[in-house]
Amino acid sequence: MIERGFLLAFDSATYTATVRYAWSISSVVAGVPVSRAIASAELVAGRRVAVALFDVGQPVDALVVGVH
């Protein structure tokens, strides 16, 4: 399942992101892995992201697969 989200922070050392999913007003998920195919220069706070969720019950079991 692909979900929309907002990038709140990006850690280039671990290539992980802090994301707020579009369907959640206040819930923030930290430690979401980011695809290495996305250049770190593109991962600026405030950008919208596409997140592949592998297990809906585990929001960290995901991968940021795109920015827009």
C-alpha positions as CSV (number, residue, x, y, z in Angstrom):
1,M,0.0,0.0,0.0
2,I,1.3,3.5,-0.9
3,E,0.5,6.3,1.5
4,R,1.0,10.0,1.3
5,G,3.0,11.8,3.9
6,F,5.0,14.9,4.9
7,L,8.7,14.8,5.5
8,L,9.5,16.4,8.9
9,A,13.2,15.5,9.1
10,F,15.8,13.4,7.3
11,D,18.9,11.8,8.8
12,S,21.5,11.4,6.0
13,A,23.8,9.3,8.3
14,T,21.2,6.5,8.6
15,Y,19.1,7.4,5.6
16,T,15.9,7.5,7.6
17,A,13.1,10.0,7.8
18,T,10.6,11.3,10.3
19,V,7.2,11.3,8.6
20,R,3.7,12.4,9.4
21,Y,1.2,10.4,7.3
22,A,-1.4,12.5,5.5
23,W,-4.3,10.6,7.3
24,S,-2.9,11.5,10.7
25,I,-3.1,15.0,12.2
26,S,-0.7,14.5,15.1
27,S,1.0,11.1,14.8
28,V,4.7,11.2,13.8
29,V,6.7,8.2,12.8
30,A,10.5,8.4,13.2
31,G,13.1,6.0,11.7
32,V,11.3,5.2,8.4
33,P,13.9,4.0,6.0
34,V,14.4,6.0,2.8
35,S,15.2,4.5,-0.7
36,R,18.8,5.2,-1.6
37,A,17.6,6.0,-5.1
38,I,16.4,9.3,-3.7
39,A,19.1,12.0,-3.6
40,S,19.6,13.4,-0.1
41,A,19.3,16.9,-1.6
42,E,15.7,16.2,-2.4
43,L,14.8,15.2,1.2
44,V,14.0,18.6,2.6
45,A,11.6,19.1,5.5
46,G,8.2,20.1,4.3
47,R,8.2,18.0,1.1
48,R,5.5,15.6,0.4
49,V,6.5,12.0,0.2
50,A,5.2,8.7,-1.0
51,V,5.6,5.9,1.5
52,A,5.3,2.2,0.8
53,L,3.7,0.5,3.8
54,F,4.5,-3.2,4.1
55,D,2.4,-3.7,7.3
56,V,-0.4,-1.3,8.0
57,G,-0.2,-2.2,11.7
58,Q,3.5,-1.2,11.9
59,P,4.0,2.3,10.5
60,V,7.8,1.9,10.7
61,D,7.7,-1.2,8.5
62,A,7.8,1.1,5.4
63,L,10.0,2.8,2.9
64,V,10.0,6.3,1.5
65,V,9.9,5.7,-2.2
66,G,9.4,9.2,-3.6
67,V,9.2,12.9,-3.1
68,H,6.9,15.4,-4.8
